[in-house]
Amino acid sequence: MAYKLDGKMVIGVSSRALFDLTAENEIFETQGLEAYCDYQVEHEQDLLKPGPGFGLVKSLLRLNEITGKELVEVIIMSRNSADTSLRVFNAIEHYGLNITRSVLASGSRLAPYLAAFRTDLFLSAYEDDVQSAVDSGIAAAIICTEFGDCGDCDNEQIRIAFDGDAVLFADEYEAIYKEKGLDAFAENEKLHAKEPMKEGPFTNFLKKLSDIQKELGAGNAYIRTALVTSRSAPAHERVIRTMRAWNVRVDESFFLGGLDKRDVLAAFGAQIFFDDQSIHTESAAQAVPAARVPYKTMGEMDRVVSKRKNS
């Protein structure tokens, strides 16, 4: 009988998200593909250091060991060829990561394969692949590779933090703020406080995390989630009512009213933080791993951005 991915949380992670390939990518960018391939083959036995997504992946895989259930499947999804990927697999074996499946596309885009593998979350440094994933309804983010490292790689607890608008919630609420200002945004949220918000690109991923939490039991704190948003009162009520309507568990919530998110994320100990704005992810990545969620093409925020560019 064929192996089934149904019912599992499937994480697609690129080699640059899992390991530190900063120097190798610089060779690719400055000297070209052939020089990059030669370097990878020559350095096959040189151990790669953990990258920004390493700590999250390690903790997610440990969930299978602790529960004795195959709850999570991690798949390497890389633009490398099979020939240049031996170094990555050597590192996977060295660190004891239970990753056995891979997509090695030899320079081709990865987005077409995400649905085939039932991917729930895709982390990559390539914006075009991430953009295509988001456009097709898959939770995906561009991981910050130029800041920091994997954070607390030995943390047994999974700690994931999310921004709200355009990440957990639809981008139309962020669009109101960008187009009409803070007062209009606050008035809209106050007026519609009792109406649940529309789902955003990471809603299904959060729901799946929440389902696993429920399966583990109320007393189990192995997975801990946080909402870290620039919203403040009175825009907080709609958030609370939306989470209640979705029947999802968010362990900690921070309504920062425009304060910098970095210190709160560091105190929470996020293994990754998802936000739609580079100003927040670049700041956060100086303290914790962070990844930017691009706006959906032809979505409300894309319309606002296009309007501003053309004005």
ABEGO torsion letter per residue (X at the ends): XBBBABGBBBBBBBAAAABBAAAAAAAAAAAEAAAAAAAAAAAAABBBBBBAAAAAAAAAAAAAAAAGBBABBBBBBBABBAAAAAAAAAAAAAAGBBBABBBBAGGBBAAAAAAAAGBABBBBABAAAAAAAAAAGBBBBBBBAABEBAEBAABABBBBBBBBBGAABBAAAAAAAAAAEAAAAAAAAAAAAABBBBBBAAAAAAAAAAAAAAAAEAABAABBBBBBBABBOAAAAAAAAAAAAAGBBBABBBBAGGBBAAAAAAAAGBABBBBABAAAAAAAAAABBBBBBBBBBGBAAAAAAAAAAAX
